[in-house]
Amino acid sequence: MTISSKMMQKLKKAFNAKRIAVVGASQDQSSVGIGPVINLISSSFQGEVYPVNPKYEQLLGKKCYPNLASIDPPPDLAILLLNQHAALKMAEEAGQLGVSAVTVVAGGFKETGTGGKELEESLKQLAEHHQMPIIGPNTLGISSFLHGMHSIFWHLDTFPGPVALISQSGGIGTALGQCLRTLECGLSHFVGAGNCSVVDFGDYLEALSDRPEIKTFCLFIEGLQDPRGFYQAAAKTAEHKPVIVYKAGKHEEVSRATATHTGSLTGEYELYSSMFRQAGLVEVHSTRQAAIAAKALSMLQLPRGNRLCALTFTAGPSIVAMDKLIGEGWQLPDLSPATKEKIRSIIGEKTPIEIQNPVDLSGPGFLPQTYSQVLSSLMEEDYDAYFLVWNFNRLIRLPIPEIEQLQRIATKPMVLVLMANQVEAQPYLEECAAKGICAYLTPEDGASALNALLARRRIVDR
């Protein structure tokens, strides 16, 4: 169903909720009922949290209410942690009380067959009758991290950032969030779309697309209830913000599994892929690729064209990356004679290398002052983007300050590959992120980031 303008306003209010009821809240650590309360009170949420359960007078230091009706005025959002039958009744009560929006966490709807389909149809009808958006069912819920509203029921370690994540699968959604976290990229919003019975992907895009804090949308889709509505909303959003999409269900066997997961019909993958292309979305094919692209598109400006320069002092990583980069349309024009001469003067005549693009500095390159001086020379050439490889050694200083300064001057995207393991690289990844340097740990990841930038450039030009 397509939600009305009144429901859209209520959905936007839910993402800015100041008063949240958690119905079915529990102090049992093995219950989902404790999740939203723990997440909300341990985050920076400045609003009111109302646990609802007649079994308790207090829960985690909060007054516990016997029912929704005892909360006055009605909350902006009610999270229903009840089974599907009780949730349906409680959603009806919420609508009668004037609650702005409801999240139905429980499964047991259309994904379970005939009886579940009837329950879901009832859910849609009451949403329409009360003009109340219902998130889910079969969902982790929603969170708006930039104002501390961490209200999903599961654990997700993240921090406020530029990526809005909308996922039909809670498991893939949290995996994407965690992958972004390891890349030092935070979330503005998390949306567990679930069955999309009332509120669909297109509605979420419309509700969030004008938020200035969101730089990039990242979607995981199993199937769509309203493909035309999605296309229109996604194409409109993609005109001014990157939209990354990862689609599951490319084979018939997967389609059957999807039907029992969120009740979605995946349809012909080729049709979906064509729709994504026409709408101007950047399609990816793995969780990690989605996170890599989301980080790059959130941090970096787009290249003006496809002329790329690579700088390294260890040849292998750039060779691996070039396979992926050239295959996606990047070109590596050679250096001018003047720049070659300048590089030779920096590294010395005795260094036995041929100076070309990719620029492999070999031995002298691991000195930060040499590396940064050569990079400065390369920036005088007419390139559109730079691919930088640094092989980590704990005895040698990383040229992060120099790269930061040169990136400011260049006003061109630079992707840094820091060849190190996650543990030793972590403080440097944090420093890079704080200074606006887009860094990854493998040449393949760095290439994927640049490919996402070029794909978006082509979309914008089109």
Secondary structure, DSSP 8 states (H G I E B T S, - for coil): ----HHHHHHHHHHHT-SEEEEET--S-TTSGGGHHHHHHHHTT--SEEEEE-TT-SEETTEE-BSSGGGSSS--SEEEE-S-HHHHHHHHHHHHHHT-SEEEE----SGGG-HHHHHHHHHHHHHHHHHT--EE-SSS--EEEGGGTEE--SS-----EEEEEEEES-HHHHHHHHHHHHHTT--EEEEEE-TT-SSS-HHHHHHHHTT-TT--EEEEEES--S-HHHHHHHHHHHHTTS-EEEEE---SHHHHHHHHTTT------HHHHHHHHHHHT-EEESSHHHHHHHHHHHHHS---SSSBEEEEESSHHHHHHHHHHHHHTT-B-----HHHHHHHHHHH-TTS-----SSEE--GGGGSHHHHHHHHHHHTTS--SEEEEEEE--TTS---HHHHHHHHHHH-S-EEEEEES-HHHHHHHHHHHHHTT-EEESSHHHHHHHHHHHHHHHHHHH-
